[in-house]
């Protein structure tokens, strides 16, 4: 429980520095979003490859539509910032 709370606070601190960090980058907002999404995708892909847990898609067949719609909505919100 305590490690989950520490991870949560760490994520909040990282997310809270977005404006401060992006203010000092000399790129347009669409480029910043693209590169941040690319880095996030690469990190998630590598963590999935190197983790001991495997993602079995047929196991989550009922939630697959909700997962796809929420992923599209999240991507659209990032693109339209």
C-alpha positions in Angstrom: 0.0 0.0 0.0 2.8 2.4 0.9 4.7 1.8 -2.3 1.6 2.4 -4.4 1.1 5.7 -2.6 4.7 6.7 -3.3 4.3 5.8 -7.0 1.1 7.8 -7.1 2.8 10.9 -5.6 5.7 10.5 -8.0 3.4 10.4 -11.0 1.6 13.5 -9.7 5.0 15.3 -9.4 6.1 14.3 -12.9 2.8 15.3 -14.4 2.8 18.6 -12.5 6.1 19.6 -14.1 4.7 19.4 -17.6 4.1 23.2 -18.0 7.5 24.2 -16.5 9.4 21.8 -18.7 7.6 22.5 -21.9 8.0 26.3 -21.4 11.7 25.9 -21.9 11.5 23.8 -25.1 11.7 25.7 -28.3 9.2 23.6 -30.2 5.5 24.0 -31.0 3.0 22.3 -28.8 2.1 19.7 -31.4 5.7 18.7 -31.7 6.1 18.4 -27.9 3.0 16.3 -27.7 4.2 14.0 -30.5 7.6 13.4 -29.0 6.2 12.9 -25.5 3.7 10.4 -26.9 6.5 8.7 -28.8 8.7 8.4 -25.7 5.7 7.2 -23.6 4.9 4.6 -26.2 8.5 3.4 -26.4 8.7 3.2 -22.6 5.4 1.2 -22.3 6.5 -1.1 -25.1 9.9 -1.8 -23.6 8.4 -2.3 -20.1 5.9 -4.8 -21.6 8.7 -6.7 -23.3 11.1 -6.8 -20.4 8.5 -7.4 -17.6 7.6 -10.9 -16.3 3.9 -10.2 -16.9 2.4 -10.8 -20.2 -0.7 -9.2 -21.7 -3.1 -11.7 -23.0 -5.7 -9.9 -25.2 -8.3 -12.7 -25.4 -8.5 -12.7 -21.6 -9.9 -9.1 -21.7 -12.2 -9.6 -24.6 -15.2 -8.0 -22.8 -13.4 -4.8 -22.0 -11.6 -4.5 -25.4 -14.1 -2.1 -26.9 -13.9 0.1 -23.8 -10.2 -0.1 -23.8 -10.0 0.9 -27.5 -12.4 3.8 -27.1 -10.7 5.2 -24.1 -7.3 4.9 -25.9 -8.7 6.8 -28.9 -10.1 9.4 -26.6 -6.9 9.8 -24.7 -4.9 10.1 -27.9 -7.4 12.7 -29.3 -7.1 14.8 -26.1 -3.3 14.8 -26.4 -3.4 15.8 -30.0 -6.0 18.6 -29.4 -4.2 20.2 -26.5 
